[in-house]
Amino acid sequence: MLVVQIFLPLALGLVMFGLGLTLTVADFARVAKYPKAAVIALTCQVIILPAICLGLVLAFGLKGVLAVGMMLLVASPGGTSANLFSHLAGGDVALNITLTAINSVLAVFTLPLVVGLSMAHFMADSAEVGLQPAKFVQVFAIVLVPVAIGMLVRRKFEAWALKMNDPVRIASVVVLVLVIIAAIAQAYQQLIDNIGTLGPVALLLSIFSLLIGYYVPKAFKVERKQAIASAMEIGIHNATIAITLALTVLNDETMAIPPAVYGVLMYLPAAVAARLLSRTKTAV
């Protein structure tokens, strides 16, 4: 448990610190440049996707901590690899950075709300329902504080921060892989018992996230590059955050299994979407 309680938060801290190194205050202000695209993407992320995920959870009969684990995942902000996939697909990476910045702040408030409601619904018989204030503070510390520190370092030592961008990005990928392996190892039997259900749910959530992220903005006449950015930001959730919160803040290894499964499977639909979109860059 020492690894879970100490290493995982530090590992996630590295990921979020790396994210902070890529952000500036201007990234938050840039939303004024394309407010419609940002508002639509954030609405999809915060409202529509949790509803879709809840529908999948109910349709596939997930119960208890597994159901909460899926809702924890969908409430997490976009993954750090969304910018890369957006770039490969021809998306507006500046919009990705802006959405990531705003999502990182919003998640501090929306994530405890979604998880608290999910626990109240799916774990009504549990003695511990919802997120207590102390756990809310833990979510704040794990998600937002490292980002703020990274942004401060970027502001004070910009040349160093820019030089460290690629090494930290690589380290973040390594950390993601290690966190997923650790989560699977912690609850291997629960994974084996539920993979038949969790796999399809995770894949469908990934596919629906990408489709909603692209076609909803397009329906509102958002330009194509911004719709691609929205698709990648919404379609790639931060499984690292969900796994770490499940294991450290919520102290439930089974709850970490759904985001771990998603963390492995999400790259297939994302890669296919990036390939398809990159091949049609000239499309209107």
C-alpha positions, 0 to 999 in steps of 0.5 A, a space after each residue: 500500500 506504500 506504493 499506492 499511497 505515496 508513489 501514485 500521487 507523486 506520479 500523477 503530480 508529475 503528469 499534472 506538473 508537466 501539463 502546467 509547464 505547457 500552460 500560460 495565463 493566456 491559454 485561459 484568456 484565449 477562450 475569448 477568441 473562440 467562445 462558441 467552440 469552447 462552450 460547446 466542447 465544455 458542455 459536451 464534456 461536463 454534461 453530455 458525456 456523463 449522461 452517455 456514460 450513465 446510460 452505458 453503465 445501466 445498459 450493461 448492468 454495471 453495479 457498485 464500485 465498477 459503475 462508480 469507477 466508470 463515472 469517475 473516469 468520465 468526470 476526469 478531464 482530458 488526457 495529456 495525449 489529446 494534444 498529440 492526437 489533435 496535432 496528428 489529425 489536423 486539429 486546432 492544438 491551441 484550442 486543445 491547450 485552452 480546453 485542457 487548462 479550463 478542464 483542469 480547473 473545472 474538474 476540481 469541482 465537477 469530479 467530486 460532484 459526479 462521483 458523489 452522486 454516483 456513489 449515492 446511487 450505485 453504493 447506497 448501501 455503503 456506509 461511506 457515501 459521497 466525497 467528504 470535504 477532506 477528500 474534496 481537498 485531496 482532489 484539489 491538491 492532486 489535480 490543480 496544485 501541480 498544474 499551478 506549480 508547473 504554470 508558475 515554473 513556466 512563467 519564471 523559467 520559460 526557456 527551461 520549461 520549453 526545453 523540458 516539455 518533450 522529456 516530461 511528456 515522455 515521462 508522463 506516458 511512462 507514468 500512465 503505463 506504470 499506473 495502469 499496470 499497477 491498477 491492473 495488478 492490484 485488482 487482477 481477479 476483479 479485472 478477469 471477472 468483469 473484462 467481458 463487460 468493462 471492455 465493451 463499455 470502455 470502447 463504446 465510451 471512447 467511440 461515443 466521446 470522439 463522435 460527440 466531440 466532433 459532430 456536436 460542434 460541427 452541428 453548431 457550425 464550429 469550424 473543422 479544425 476546432 471540431 477535431 480539437 474538441 473530439 480529441 479533448 473530449 475523446 481522450 480522458 485522463 485515466 491516470 487521474 481516475 486511477 490515482 483518485 480511486 486508489 488513494 482518495 477513495 481507497 478502492 482498488 476495484 474502482 480503479 479497474 474501469 479507468 485502467 481498462 479504458 486507459 488501455 483501450 482508448 488509444 485504438 479508437 483515438 488512433 483510428 479517428 486521427 487517421 481518418 480525420 487526417 486523411 480528409 483535411 481538405 474536407 469542408 
